[in-house]
Amino acid sequence: MNFFTITENQHYSCMGRNLSYIPPSIPSPIQTLDFSFNVLKLLQKTVFPVLSFLRVLDLSRCQIEHIENDTFYNVKNLTTLILTGNPITYFGPGCLNFLHNLQRLVLVDVGLSSLQLQMNNLPKLQELRVGTNNIQSMSLPPFMSTFKDFSLLDLHANNISIIKTDHTAVLREIGRNMTLILSLNPLLYIEQGAFKDIYLRELDIRSAFVSSAAQKAGLKSLYGLNVKRLMFGKYRCDYKIISSDAHYLDGLCFINVHEVYYYMKERHDVPVNIFRCMINATIVAVKGGIIREIANVPFHEIKELYLISSQLDTVPGKQLSHLHTLEKLVFTDNVATQIPDFIDMPKLQYVDLSSNQITSTSCCSFFSGTPELRYLNLSLNPQIGLCGFIGIGLDSLEILDFHHTRVVGMGYLSLFSNLKYLRYLDVSYSSITFVNIYCSYGLSNLKILKMAGNNFQGDVARYLFNNLTFLEHLDMSYCLVVELYPSSIKNLQRLRLLNLRGNNLMTIDFLALPILKQLTSLYVDKNSITSVPLYVLQNLPANLSEFDLSSNPIDCSCSQTDFISWIIQNQNILKQPDNIFCKTFSPSSDFRATDFDTDSCVHKKRLTIVLSVCFVTVVVLSSLLVYRFQFHLQYCCILLRGYRTPAQQECSYDAFVIFSSYDGVWVMNELMENLENGKSIASNIIDEGIMGSRKIIVVVSQHFIDSAWCRFEFELALSRFMMERSANIIIIILEDVEERKTKKVFGLHKHLKKNTYLKWSRDPLRKMRFWIRLRKAIIATNQ
């Protein structure tokens, strides 16, 4: 039985197998073992096989209740041990013995009530995650002060309500590279000076206070703290909380903090200067809440400012002007309707004003005071108007984003002649109709152009990209493109990604052009492509590694076996090959092209060829036979066309003689002389033939047997005999013929057995009797 799943990098998983033991068959070289969601109620030394190379062990939610001493002896080289979600009631004093290399210990939701664990033999420990327990004190064991690499203590969602100075004594000694997470604790009181002179890399106290008053007091109690990143506020929005205290953040004034992340989830009924105690921070982020107005803030060293989802109706351009140190401004998900003037902001490089309610007739006259602006995002706004040349204050712009914002004026004018450094332009779904082939003039260094969801008038698309010689990424999806002409891409020799998704393309013959030799990704899904010619498939760009043909009405017929075979054989480069469906049978068909049986087409082709050859052979043979037996066929036609019953038929002659030409002397000198008294009737017999004669005389000799013509005429006579059922055939045996030879003539041997015949003799008496009987046979029937 296979208990585990092998993945790359020696990662083995036995997760969720309901196992009560660790299989000894696990190979010893493994480095990661996921044994979570099984049943191991007791951990002891014998539980683990010797796994000397094991580094990561996950025993989450294995119902572990008891861990004995020296349990991990056979996995002593662990660097990560995860015991999350186990109802552990007993930790043996030496349960963590031998884990001298352990760096990460996760004891989340295991029922811990204290941090006083026997971890003194874990000198390399870096992270201790003990969130979601019942720990009431953040006091660390004294021996942890020697853990010089210890950098993260996660105490989120515990029951810590009081923090005293002695609780942070060990924390104070550990060092400057420490992250402390106290979020979701019911903090009620922090002793003054408990964090004085402590240096932390990050402190997370989001939703860590029982009330706003406790938070205000708690922030003041953090005086003397040195922290690089402070995260506070609330996880959940509660706009019912109305703060009327304008000084509830004053405690921040006594904390030395570089980055402040305030998750503001309440609204204020009085003006609040939330930045007053953040003036020394280099990064300030405020997310959420309801802020109606921002006062002027004299930030000293501010570099990045984030104002996200705060219901602000005005971009604070005026309040932020003259901030010579500001490099990045993110003002998103607010309700601002206008763009202010950005004045005297020499270092501002990044401005994100997306997801607002901005409606402007001219966007680019507001940035005259931002000479170093590199990034400008105005996406997800109602409308931006472009008029005149874009370039005042935007000469250094490298990234410009208008996606899902209606852009007015762009399709008609050449506006980008001054943006010589622009390398990224996104005007996707911006309601633009490109009517001017010079719209992209000046974007000579552009590398990425996204213009999905727009339109092209006439043949503008043929010439619009002629000057974009450095373009590497072109997105023309959902632009109603019917055909991509070679002239459209003739100068795009550096193109690596081409997105033509959701258009009306029926062919992609442009792929065979040598211009696209650098192309690595092509998306032509959701078009009207039924097939791709073999010459295009044979000339695809050599570097093409991602090709999306899905959701096209692929023609899965035997006329497209080359294309279908290519799909089956190249699934490694095809994106979503399982979504390439055959629409030959029905538009709603879910039959995959990869399931099409191309071998059946080969068999059909072979069968068609064989049948064609057989047909031609039959026609040729038939022609040869017709030519060879044309006289036989003529007689058959006469027989079938001219036959009438004896009652209807009026015969012209008494007899038709069938004989071999070698017996012609006897027929002419003997037979004709005696039957017609010397008058020759050979011509008459030949002219009218069998069907015009009352009697058929067959002269049988060795020559008759050997003659194919005689045999044929006899068969015709025999056919008449069979149809009329009358004895009109008179057989004359001219000379003795072996019985076996008579069988060579169809029906002759059988006829001789059942009917009388005349035998020629040279004896005078017998010869006289022969003529009497012959005349009598002819006259009797005729009468």
Buried (B, 14 or more C-beta within 10 A) or exposed (E): EEBBEEEEEBBBBBBEBEBEEBBEEBEEEBBBBBBBBBEBEBBBBEBBBEBEEBBBBBBBBBBBBBBBBBBBBBBBBBBBBBBBBBEBEEBBEEBBBBBEBBBBBBBBBBEBEEBEBBBEBBBBBBBBBBBBBEBBBBBBBEBBBEBEEBBBBBBBBBEBBBBBBEBBBBBBBBBEBBBBBBBBBBBBBBBEBBBBEBBBBBBBBBBBBBEBEBBBBBBBBBBBBBBBBBBBBBEEBEEEBEBEEBEBBBBBBBBBBBBBBBBBBBBBEEEBBBBBBBBBBBBBBBBBBBBBEBEEBEBEEBBBBBBBBBBBBBBBBBBBBEBEBBBBBBBBBBEBBBBBEBBEBEBBBBBBBBBBBBBBEBBBBBBBBBBBBBBBBBBBBEBBBBBEBBBBBBBBBBBBBBBBBBBBBBBBBBBBBBBBBBBBBBBBBBBBEBBBBBBBBBBBBBBBBBBBBBBBEEEBBBBBBBBBEBBBBBBBBBBEBEBBEEEBBBBBBBBBBBBBBBBEBBBBBBBBBEBBBBBBBBBBBBBEBBBBBBEBBEBBBEEBEEBBBBBBBBBBBBEBBBBBBBBBEBEEBBBEBEBBBBBBEEEEBEBBBBEBEBEEBEEEEEEEEEEEEEEEEEEEEEEEEEEEBEEBEEBBEBBEEEBEEEEEEEBEBBBBBBBBEEBEEBBEEBBBBBBEEEEEBEEBBEEBBBBBBBBBBBBBBBBBBEBEEBBBBBBBBBBBBEEEEEBBBBBBBBBEBEEEEBEEBEBBBEBBEEEEEBEBEEEEEEBEEBBEEBEEBBEEBEE
